[in-house]
Amino acid sequence: MPPPTSELGAAQQSLTRATNADADQYAGEQLALARDGLGRAQAAMAGGRNDVARALALASQADADLAYALSAEAQAAAELAQRRSEVRHLQGRLQAGGDR
């Protein structure tokens, strides 16, 4: 079986995307799993264990994609909380203005 270079490349791209989405802050555990898996996949490929390397690369990519999704979810939740707070503040100001 040929070396899983495309799978390792895809895992690296997913890892980069997750890192760029601040997954270190919001999904650190999943991102660490992805990094570890990619390192193990690279080591397996270097050792000629292409089947193992392929499986590890695919798992690493899945972990990185999950880290990206968790990070995006956390950022969206924070944005929603901020917007709700702003709405409550504005509603309070409107009510205070109507009481005059």
Sequence and secondary structure as in RCSB ss.txt:
>XXXX:A:sequence
MPPPTSELGAAQQSLTRATNADADQYAGEQLALARDGLGRAQAAMAGGRNDVARALALASQADADLAYALSAEAQ
AAAELAQRRSEVRHLQGRLQAGGDR
>XXXX:A:secstr
    HHHHHHHHHHHHHHHHTTHHHH HHHHHHHHHHHHHHHHHHHTT HHHHHHHHHHHHHHHHHHHHHHHHHH
HHHHHHHHHHHHHHHHHHHHHHHT 
